């Protein structure tokens, strides 16, 4: 049986999504460990996105193949009880056997949160970049317009050894400011390693006046990570949800 489900997590204390041999503190590792504990069955939990260390998710989507058919509510409740308090699953359902959380995804939605006011956001410090300075959001919007569409985003890829295609499509980049918080929303068909964080860091430089909005085209053409801006801190990034053709 192929079980699909939504995962929400606070990534603050984890070394990212992907299971690793050097640490047990990964989201995938915790999900697989607790699943085996309650069912006695080993299964590989496949996530739609391999979020980096410190990155959070509101609606990561995942699936796992298990031989036995379980009562969905009982399995979901038992799994949640076994998981640590900073990871939760919901929406457990039987999916088509060919469904793959990563390869079946048609779009992903990310949100990056920045504090632009002078006063520190003490109680949300693990979920926001504490930048603490005003930004020219209109200039950022103009810069973001050059990033939408289908491009080679090699300049915005954190993996220097990337051998696969770095062409991706960004459907839209939206900005929403409320008081001292600025949210940037990214929607696309897929994102490279650290791509959203590098895009954010570059747009921040536009907002600070360090980079002209139209320079974005030259950064794209350079196909060189050194041409883009800094990588924004992990804690401000959330995987909001994942889109599929059938849901």
Helices and strands as residue ranges (DSSP letters): E 2-9, G 11-13, H 27-39, E 46-47, E 56-65, H 72-82, E 87-95, E 105-115, G 122-127, H 137-145, E 149-152, G 154-156, E 167-178, E 181-188, H 195-207, H 215-222, G 225-227, G 234-236, E 237-244
